[in-house]
Structure formats: C-alpha cells, structure tokens
Amino acid sequence: SNPQRQGEQKKPLAPHEVRLIRGILEAEKNLRDLALFNTAIDTMLRASDLLQLTVGDVVESDGATIKRDFNLSQIKTRLPVAVTLTLICQDSLLRWIIESGKQFQPWRYLFTGFRRNTLQNPISTTQYRRLVKKWITEARLEPAYYSTHSLRRTKASLIFQATGNHEIVRQLLGHSSIESTSHYLGVERKHALEVARKIKI
C-alpha cells in the first residue's frame, strides 16, 4: 500500500533501526541530533512538547545530573505526562548540554540551532521533520514510511507488544482516551485477530 495515503500511520522504528541511527549520529559526532533522537524515542513526546524542553526540565538542581524521571504538562492537551529517560539518553543529553555550554542555565531550550541567531530558540517542527527524514535516509530506510510520529510511536509500540496493556501506553503517550491510543498504535485490528486465532472451540 502507498505510505503517502492521507491519514495512514507512519511505521515505528524497530530496535535495530534505532541502534543503527544512534550509531550513525555517534559516528558523525553530532551530539545535538543524538540527544534529540534519543530523547524523542525515550519520552514519546509530541514534537511540540519535545522541542519546548528546557535544560531545567531534564537536569537536577545540582546542574550536573540528568533526571531519570520528570513530569510535563502537555501543550496540546494540558494533561500531565510522566517521562523516564534511559541511561543512554541521559548520557547523550549530558554530553550535549556540556558541549553547548548550557549547564547551569536551566532557562535555555535544549534543542537549539547552531548559528548565532538561532542559539536562543528551539528548532522548529519543520526543521525537526527535516532532521528525521535525514536520519531515516542516512539509515537507508524508506523516508516515505517514517515521520516524527515514528519516533513517538517506537517505544509505545514495543511497550504494547510486551504488555498488551492499552492503559499503560495511554498514560505514557499522554492521551485523553484509550480509543485515541488504540488508533495511534494502529494495533487494534491486528491484536483482535491475534486474540481470535488463539481461541480454539
């Protein structure tokens, strides 16, 4: 089927694809993009929330330790969402914050541009979309099948596969209803068929 069809879900990344993109960004020594990619995968945040993250959101008050967990009020829904960061993500965030000279500056946006006139502003959603397409292309994946939503859905899909629990995933994605989570995961029909196949009468 044509991935460009209106409203069709973009694919989540598989774990080996996440490791591949991570490896490419590490090799390029692109600490900002590595931190952005890891944070997008870990937090499962919408682009609007991800790009508004500040140093203070992710760094403890000592200025030198990345938080393992934090809460965020979502821009779109105003609903709170709990976020947890893996060690890999914490490490890449700390390296980027130090390289960009943002430690002890909790008000600074995390993911900013590199040029002098863009150092104070978060990168735009358009720029973020372009970066994701670039990462996907560098990993030799088909760009038409992936978008920023792929990063948001990656961990959510794995958690659902592991638990089968819509409610857990709903909370982590910050959705207001189970229905939107089911639709977002794109697993409802597939899951229903799998369950049906297991029933022997």
ROKE-160749 format. One record per residue: residue number from 1; x, y, z of N, C-alpha, C in turn. Coordinates in pm, 1 decimal. Layout:
! ROKE-160749
  seq      n_xx      n_yy      n_zz     ca_xx     ca_yy     ca_zz      c_xx      c_yy      c_zz
  NUM         X         Y         Z         X         Y         Z         X         Y         Z
...
! end
This chain:
! ROKE-160749
  seq      n_xx      n_yy      n_zz     ca_xx     ca_yy     ca_zz      c_xx      c_yy      c_zz
    1      83.6    -119.4       0.0       0.0       0.0       0.0      87.4     124.7       0.0
    2      32.0     230.3     -51.9     107.7     355.8     -63.2     116.0     424.0      72.7
    3     238.2     443.2     125.1     252.3     501.7     258.2     209.1     647.2     263.6
    4     193.6     708.7     146.1     160.2     850.3     143.5      10.7     876.7     155.2
    5     -68.6     768.3     160.4    -212.9     787.2     171.4    -245.0     872.8     292.1
    6    -341.1     961.4     275.1    -376.8    1055.6     380.5    -419.3     980.4     506.6
    7    -363.1    1020.3     619.8    -407.2     964.1     746.2    -348.7     828.6     779.3
    8    -269.9     771.6     689.9    -211.5     640.4     719.8     -99.4     656.1     821.6
    9     -95.9     562.7     916.6       4.2     571.1    1023.0     144.4     547.6     967.3
   10     238.9     624.0    1019.1     378.9     600.5     985.3     431.6     487.2    1074.0
   11     529.3     414.1    1021.9     582.5     298.7    1093.8     666.1     341.5    1213.5
   12     656.2     265.9    1324.3     754.7     287.0    1429.9     887.4     227.6    1384.3
   13     995.2     269.6    1447.0    1125.7     210.9    1416.4    1141.5      79.5    1494.1
   14    1209.3     -15.3    1434.5    1243.0    -139.8    1504.0    1366.8    -112.8    1590.2
   15    1386.6    -191.4    1697.3    1503.3    -167.4    1784.5    1636.3    -162.8    1710.2
   16    1655.3    -249.3    1610.9    1783.8    -247.6    1538.4    1798.5    -120.3    1454.3
   17    1684.7     -63.9    1410.6    1688.8      61.9    1333.7    1722.8     179.3    1425.3
   18    1671.7     175.0    1548.6    1707.5     277.7    1648.3    1858.5     273.9    1673.3
   19    1911.8     152.5    1692.2    2056.4     139.0    1717.8    2138.6     184.4    1597.6
   20    2087.7     158.1    1478.1    2156.9     198.7    1355.4    2166.2     351.7    1345.8
   21    2055.1     420.1    1365.8    2053.6     567.8    1358.5    2141.4     626.0    1469.5
   22    2129.9     568.6    1588.3    2213.8     612.5    1701.2    2362.0     601.4    1665.4
   23    2398.7     489.1    1603.9    2538.2     466.3    1564.5    2586.5     566.4    1460.9
   24    2498.8     600.2    1366.6    2533.4     697.9    1262.0    2558.5     835.7    1325.1
   25    2469.6     877.4    1415.7    2483.0    1009.0    1479.5    2606.3    1013.5    1570.9
   26    2635.5     901.2    1637.3    2757.7     892.0    1719.1    2881.3     909.4    1630.9
   27    2881.1     837.4    1517.4    2996.5     842.2    1426.0    3016.8     983.2    1370.3
   28    2905.1    1054.4    1348.5    2912.8    1192.3    1296.7    2951.5    1291.4    1406.4
   29    2957.0    1241.1    1531.6    2982.6    1328.1    1648.9    2881.6    1442.8    1655.8
   30    2757.5    1411.7    1614.5    2650.7    1511.1    1614.6    2573.3    1498.8    1745.9
   31    2627.0    1561.8    1851.0    2572.2    1542.4    1985.0    2431.2    1597.8    2000.1
   32    2401.5    1708.7    1932.8    2265.1    1762.7    1944.0    2163.8    1665.2    1885.4
   33    2190.6    1618.2    1763.2    2094.0    1529.9    1697.8    2083.6    1395.8    1769.9
   34    2195.1    1348.9    1823.4    2193.3    1223.5    1900.1    2105.2    1239.8    2024.1
   35    2124.1    1350.7    2095.9    2043.2    1376.8    2215.9    1895.9    1395.0    2179.0
   36    1869.6    1464.6    2070.2    1731.9    1487.0    2024.2    1665.4    1354.9    1987.0
   37    1736.5    1271.9    1910.7    1683.4    1141.9    1868.1    1653.6    1053.8    1989.9
   38    1751.5    1042.2    2080.3    1732.5     958.4    2199.0    1618.5    1008.4    2286.5
   39    1607.6    1140.8    2301.5    1502.1    1198.6    2385.6    1364.7    1178.3    2320.6
   40    1358.6    1190.0    2189.0    1232.3    1166.5    2117.2    1184.8    1022.8    2137.0
   41    1277.8     927.2    2125.1    1243.3     785.8    2141.1    1199.6     757.8    2285.0
   42    1278.1     805.5    2381.5    1252.4     774.5    2523.2    1125.5     838.6    2576.9
   43    1105.8     966.3    2547.2     995.6    1040.6    2609.7     861.8    1015.7    2541.5
   44     864.1     975.7    2412.0     740.1     955.5    2334.3     656.8    1084.5    2327.5
   45     724.2    1198.7    2339.8     651.7    1326.5    2338.1     615.8    1368.0    2196.1
   46     508.5    1445.8    2184.1     478.2    1512.1    2056.9     590.6    1610.8    2026.5
   47     608.9    1639.1    1899.0     714.5    1732.7    1857.2     703.5    1865.8    1932.1
   48     580.6    1916.1    1947.5     561.5    2047.4    2012.4     616.3    2046.2    2155.3
   49     594.2    1937.3    2228.5     644.4    1928.0    2366.3     793.9    1899.3    2370.6
   50     838.7    1811.3    2282.4     980.2    1774.0    2276.4    1068.9    1896.3    2253.1
   51    1029.3    1980.0    2157.6    1113.3    2093.7    2117.9    1109.3    2208.7    2218.8
   52    1008.6    2205.9    2308.3     999.2    2310.6    2411.2    1074.6    2273.9    2539.0
   53    1134.3    2155.0    2541.3    1207.4    2114.1    2661.9    1322.6    2209.9    2691.1
   54    1338.4    2241.5    2818.4    1449.4    2327.7    2859.8    1550.5    2244.4    2939.4
   55    1665.2    2303.1    2961.4    1769.0    2238.0    3041.6    1713.2    2203.4    3179.7
   56    1636.6    2297.8    3237.7    1578.6    2276.8    3370.6    1481.5    2160.4    3378.3
   57    1418.7    2126.5    3264.3    1326.5    2011.7    3263.8    1399.9    1880.6    3287.9
   58    1523.3    1871.0    3236.7    1592.9    1740.3    3238.7    1711.9    1733.0    3334.3
   59    1754.7    1848.4    3388.3    1873.9    1849.0    3474.1    1833.6    1872.7    3619.9
   60    1894.2    1795.6    3710.0    1870.3    1814.5    3854.4    1923.8    1950.9    3896.9
   61    1882.8    1993.3    4016.6    1922.0    2127.3    4063.4    2073.2    2142.3    4082.6
   62    2145.9    2028.4    4090.5    2292.6    2039.3    4102.7    2358.2    2083.7    3971.2
   63    2278.7    2085.4    3862.6    2329.6    2132.7    3733.5    2415.8    2032.7    3659.2
   64    2438.7    1914.8    3719.7    2533.4    1821.2    3658.7    2477.1    1680.1    3638.6
   65    2355.4    1657.6    3686.8    2296.0    1523.5    3677.4    2167.2    1530.1    3596.1
   66    2153.6    1437.6    3503.3    2028.9    1430.6    3425.5    1925.4    1352.2    3505.5
   67    1803.6    1404.7    3510.0    1695.2    1336.9    3581.7    1662.1    1203.5    3513.8
   68    1624.0    1107.5    3594.7    1577.5     981.3    3536.0    1430.0     993.4    3498.7
   69    1351.9    1062.5    3582.8    1208.0    1080.6    3559.1    1170.9    1226.8    3578.0
   70    1073.7    1271.8    3501.4    1016.3    1403.1    3527.0     874.8    1409.9    3470.2
   71     797.9    1506.8    3516.2     660.8    1525.1    3468.6     652.4    1650.0    3383.7
   72     560.1    1647.6    3290.0     545.9    1758.3    3195.6     398.3    1783.9    3171.1
   73     361.6    1910.7    3158.8     224.3    1942.4    3118.7     225.1    1961.3    2967.3
   74     146.1    1880.4    2896.8     149.4    1882.4    2750.3      84.2    2009.4    2694.0
   75     142.9    2061.6    2588.8      92.7    2184.9    2527.1     -45.2    2161.2    2464.0
   76     -59.5    2050.2    2390.8    -182.6    2025.8    2314.7    -302.0    1994.5    2404.5
   77    -280.4    1908.3    2504.1    -393.4    1859.3    2584.4    -399.0    1919.1    2724.5
   78    -289.4    1983.4    2767.6    -275.2    2034.0    2905.0    -272.5    1920.9    3007.7
   79    -275.6    1796.3    2962.0    -269.6    1682.7    3053.3    -124.7    1659.2    3096.1
   80    -104.2    1620.4    3223.4      32.2    1588.4    3265.0      75.1    1454.5    3206.5
   81     203.6    1440.2    3179.3     256.7    1313.0    3131.7     388.3    1286.4    3204.9
   82     407.0    1160.1    3246.6     529.8    1120.4    3315.3     629.5    1068.7    3213.1
   83     754.0    1109.7    3229.6     859.9    1075.4    3134.4     973.4    1007.2    3209.1
   84    1031.6     904.6    3148.6    1150.4     842.4    3207.6    1259.6     833.6    3100.6
   85    1384.0     854.7    3142.2    1496.4     855.8    3048.0    1591.5     739.8    3076.4
   86    1631.3     668.2    2971.3    1727.3     558.8    2985.7    1867.4     616.7    3008.1
   87    1959.0     532.0    3051.7    2097.2     575.2    3073.1    2160.2     626.2    2943.8
   88    2128.9     560.3    2832.4    2183.2     603.1    2701.9    2138.4     746.1    2671.5
   89    2010.5     772.3    2697.2    1956.0     906.3    2671.8    2015.6    1008.1    2768.6
   90    2023.7     972.1    2896.9    2081.6    1062.7    2996.9    2224.3    1101.6    2958.7
   91    2300.5    1002.4    2914.4    2439.9    1024.8    2876.3    2450.1    1121.6    2758.2
   92    2366.9    1099.0    2654.3    2375.9    1185.6    2535.2    2327.2    1326.9    2565.5
   93    2228.5    1338.5    2654.2    2180.7    1472.2    2693.4    2290.0    1548.9    2767.8
   94    2355.7    1480.8    2861.9    2460.6    1547.1    2940.0    2574.9    1592.7    2848.9
   95    2614.5    1505.0    2756.7    2723.1    1540.6    2664.2    2685.2    1662.4    2579.6
   96    2560.6    1667.1    2533.8    2516.4    1779.1    2450.4    2507.1    1908.6    2531.5
   97    2453.1    1898.4    2653.2    2438.4    2018.0    2737.9    2575.6    2078.0    2769.3
   98    2672.7    1991.2    2796.9    2808.9    2039.6    2825.9    2872.4    2099.4    2699.8
   99    2859.2    2027.7    2586.9    2918.6    2078.6    2462.2    2859.0    2213.5    2421.9
  100    2729.1    2230.1    2443.9    2663.2    2354.7    2402.4    2671.7    2462.8    2509.9
  101    2740.4    2431.5    2620.9    2762.1    2532.0    2725.6    2636.2    2574.0    2798.4
  102    2539.1    2480.3    2810.9    2410.2    2517.2    2871.9    2396.7    2471.6    3016.6
  103    2501.0    2405.8    3071.3    2485.3    2364.5    3210.6    2477.9    2488.8    3298.2
  104    2399.9    2477.5    3405.0    2372.4    2590.5    3495.9    2291.9    2701.6    3427.7
  105    2224.6    2668.1    3317.8    2135.6    2764.8    3250.9    1999.7    2698.6    3228.1
  106    1923.7    2677.0    3338.0    1800.4    2597.4    3329.4    1694.1    2656.4    3237.0
  107    1704.4    2786.4    3207.5    1603.4    2851.1    3121.8    1627.0    2824.5    2973.0
  108    1746.5    2775.5    2937.9    1779.9    2757.9    2795.5    1702.0    2641.3    2734.3
  109    1660.5    2659.2    2609.3    1598.7    2546.7    2537.7    1706.5    2442.6    2509.4
  110    1667.4    2315.0    2516.3    1764.3    2207.2    2495.7    1810.7    2198.1    2351.4
  111    1713.4    2197.9    2259.6    1745.1    2167.9    2120.0    1734.0    2293.9    2035.3
  112    1847.0    2363.0    2024.2    1851.2    2491.2    1953.5    1933.2    2476.8    1825.4
  113    1930.9    2583.3    1744.5    2012.3    2584.5    1623.4    2159.1    2603.7    1657.1
  114    2243.3    2596.7    1554.9    2388.4    2610.2    1573.5    2437.8    2752.0    1543.2
  115    2361.7    2826.6    1462.0    2407.2    2960.9    1423.5    2374.6    3061.8    1534.4
  116    2449.8    3168.1    1536.7    2435.7    3266.0    1644.1    2291.3    3315.0    1659.2
  117    2223.1    3337.4    1545.5    2086.1    3390.0    1553.3    1983.1    3284.0    1592.1
  118    2025.8    3155.8    1600.4    1929.8    3050.3    1637.1    1965.7    2983.1    1770.5
  119    2068.1    3034.9    1838.3    2116.0    2972.0    1961.5    2016.6    2981.3    2076.9
  120    1929.2    3083.5    2073.4    1835.9    3104.2    2186.2    1699.7    3038.9    2162.8
  121    1673.4    2997.7    2038.8    1540.6    2946.9    2006.1    1540.9    2796.7    1982.0
  122    1430.2    2730.0    2021.3    1423.3    2587.5    1990.1    1413.1    2567.8    1839.2
  123    1461.3    2454.7    1790.4    1445.0    2427.8    1647.5    1295.1    2415.1    1619.0
  124    1256.6    2446.9    1498.2    1114.0    2445.6    1460.9    1068.5    2303.3    1430.0
  125     937.3    2282.7    1431.9     883.3    2150.0    1397.6     919.3    2114.4    1253.5
  126     925.3    2215.0    1166.6     964.5    2191.1    1026.4    1107.9    2139.8    1019.5
  127    1195.6    2204.2    1095.7    1336.2    2162.0    1098.0    1349.0    2021.7    1157.1
  128    1269.8    1995.0    1261.5    1271.2    1861.9    1323.9    1227.1    1755.7    1222.6
  129    1122.1    1785.4    1145.3    1075.9    1691.5    1041.3    1186.7    1663.9     940.4
  130    1258.2    1770.4     901.2    1369.0    1755.0     804.5    1480.4    1668.8     862.2
  131    1511.3    1689.5     991.2    1616.3    1610.2    1056.5    1578.4    1462.0    1059.2
  132    1453.0    1433.0    1092.7    1407.5    1293.1    1097.3    1420.3    1229.5     959.7
  133    1379.1    1300.9     854.9    1391.8    1247.7     717.3    1539.4    1220.8     684.2
  134    1626.4    1310.9     730.4    1770.7    1296.2     705.5    1823.5    1170.1     776.6
  135    1785.8    1151.6     902.6    1831.9    1033.8     977.4    1782.6     905.5     911.0
  136    1655.6     906.2     871.3    1595.4     787.6     808.0    1668.8     755.6     677.1
  137    1697.5     859.0     599.7    1766.7     841.1     471.3    1908.2     787.9     492.7
  138    1978.4     845.0     592.9    2115.2     800.6     622.2    2117.3     654.0     666.9
  139    2008.9     609.1     728.9    1999.6     469.6     773.0    1951.2     378.7     659.5
  140    1934.6     436.7     539.8    1890.6     363.1     420.5    1753.4     299.5     438.2
  141    1667.2     370.2     512.1    1527.7     327.9     523.8    1447.1     412.1     425.3
  142    1324.0     371.8     399.7    1240.2     442.9     302.1    1171.8     562.3     370.5
  143    1213.6     686.3     336.8    1162.9     804.3     408.2    1010.8     818.2     404.2
  144     948.4     768.7     298.8     802.6     783.8     286.1     726.8     710.4     397.3
  145     789.9     610.8     457.6     720.7     530.7     559.3     736.0     584.7     701.0
  146     822.7     686.0     717.4     854.4     732.4     852.5     836.5     883.5     866.1
  147     811.0     926.2     989.9     799.7    1070.2    1018.0     836.5    1092.1    1164.6
  148     817.9    1213.2    1213.9     843.7    1240.3    1355.6     753.8    1151.3    1442.6
  149     634.6    1117.4    1392.7     544.2    1030.1    1469.0     602.6     890.5    1487.1
  150     688.5     848.3    1393.3     752.7     717.5    1405.6     834.1     711.3    1534.5
  151     901.4     822.3    1567.2     982.9     826.2    1687.7     893.9     821.8    1812.0
  152     782.3     892.2    1807.2     687.4     893.5    1919.8     626.4     754.8    1940.6
  153     605.0     682.7    1830.9     536.2     553.5    1838.6     629.6     436.0    1867.3
  154     760.8     454.4    1847.9     854.5     342.0    1855.7     847.2     268.5    1989.1
  155     870.5     340.1    2097.1     871.6     277.2    2229.6     730.7     235.3    2270.9
  156     632.3     318.4    2234.9     492.6     287.3    2268.1     451.4     153.1    2208.0
  157     491.4     129.2    2083.5     457.0       3.5    2015.6     523.1    -115.6    2084.4
  158     650.1     -98.5    2123.3     722.5    -206.8    2191.3     660.6    -236.5    2327.5
  159     621.1    -130.8    2399.3     558.5    -149.2    2530.9     425.3    -222.0    2514.6
  160     350.0    -184.6    2411.6     221.9    -252.0    2390.5     242.5    -399.2    2354.0
  161     342.3    -424.2    2267.8     370.6    -564.0    2230.3     409.7    -645.7    2353.6
  162     483.8    -584.1    2444.4     532.2    -655.7    2563.8     421.6    -677.3    2666.8
  163     327.8    -582.2    2675.8     229.6    -586.5    2785.2      86.9    -613.7    2737.8
  164      55.4    -574.4    2613.3     -83.3    -581.9    2566.2    -174.2    -486.3    2641.7
  165    -114.8    -391.0    2714.4    -191.5    -304.3    2803.3    -207.7    -163.6    2743.5
  166    -329.2    -136.4    2695.6    -356.7      -4.9    2636.7    -344.1     107.6    2738.6
  167    -385.9      80.6    2862.3    -390.1     185.9    2963.2    -249.5     236.6    2997.0
  168    -154.1     145.2    3008.0     -14.9     185.7    3034.7      34.3     276.5    2922.4
  169      10.1     233.7    2798.2      58.3     310.5    2682.8     -13.9     444.6    2674.7
  170    -145.2     444.3    2706.2    -222.2     570.1    2704.2    -157.6     671.4    2798.5
  171    -122.8     626.6    2919.1     -62.5     717.5    3016.9      72.4     769.7    2968.4
  172     153.9     681.2    2911.4     287.3     721.6    2866.8     281.9     817.1    2747.7
  173     180.5     799.8    2662.0     166.8     889.4    2546.7      91.2    1017.7    2584.0
  174      27.0    1015.7    2701.4     -47.5    1133.4    2744.9    -176.9    1154.0    2669.2
  175    -235.5    1045.2    2620.0    -364.5    1054.9    2550.0    -478.3    1069.7    2650.3
  176    -585.6    1134.1    2607.2    -700.7    1152.0    2696.3    -793.1    1031.2    2692.8
  177    -784.0     946.7    2589.3    -873.5     830.7    2582.4    -801.3     707.9    2529.0
  178    -850.3     591.1    2571.6    -797.3     462.6    2523.3    -816.6     452.1    2372.1
  179    -929.6     506.7    2323.0    -959.7     498.0    2178.9    -849.8     563.9    2095.8
  180    -806.4     682.8    2140.2    -701.8     750.4    2061.7    -571.1     672.7    2067.9
  181    -545.3     606.0    2180.5    -424.0     524.0    2191.4    -430.9     405.1    2096.8
  182    -546.8     337.3    2094.2    -564.6     222.1    2004.5    -543.5     264.4    1860.2
  183    -605.8     376.0    1824.2    -592.3     426.5    1686.9    -447.2     462.8    1658.0
  184    -383.3     526.9    1757.0    -247.2     574.6    1737.3    -150.7     458.9    1717.6
  185    -168.8     354.8    1796.6     -80.3     238.6    1785.0    -104.3     162.9    1655.4
  186    -225.7     175.4    1602.4    -258.5     104.3    1479.0    -256.2     -46.4    1498.3
  187    -278.0     -91.4    1622.8    -266.2    -235.0    1651.0    -400.6    -299.4    1677.8
  188    -503.8    -220.0    1689.0    -631.1    -274.2    1738.7    -678.9    -394.5    1657.7
  189    -684.5    -378.7    1525.4    -737.5    -486.2    1440.9    -644.6    -607.6    1444.2
  190    -514.0    -580.3    1432.7    -414.4    -687.6    1433.0    -421.0    -765.0    1565.3
  191    -429.5    -690.7    1675.0    -435.2    -751.6    1807.9    -562.4    -835.6    1822.5
  192    -674.5    -781.4    1775.0    -802.5    -852.5    1782.9    -794.7    -985.4    1708.2
  193    -733.5    -982.8    1589.7    -721.4   -1105.5    1509.6    -630.2   -1206.9    1579.1
  194    -521.6   -1158.5    1639.4    -429.9   -1248.8    1710.3    -501.4   -1318.4    1825.7
  195    -580.5   -1241.5    1899.5    -656.6   -1297.5    2011.0    -756.2   -1401.6    1959.1
  196    -826.3   -1365.4    1850.9    -926.7   -1455.0    1794.2    -864.9   -1588.0    1750.3
  197    -744.2   -1581.7    1693.8    -677.7   -1701.8    1644.6    -641.1   -1797.7    1757.9
  198    -616.5   -1740.9    1877.3    -575.1   -1824.9    1989.8    -691.5   -1903.0    2050.9
  199    -813.6   -1860.8    2022.0    -929.7   -1925.7    2082.6    -968.4   -2048.1    2001.7
  200    -958.1   -2163.9    2064.5    -996.1   -2289.9    1997.4   -1123.5   -2341.0    2062.7
  201   -1225.0   -2363.0    1980.9   -1353.1   -2408.7    2037.4   -1374.4   -2554.3    1996.5
! end
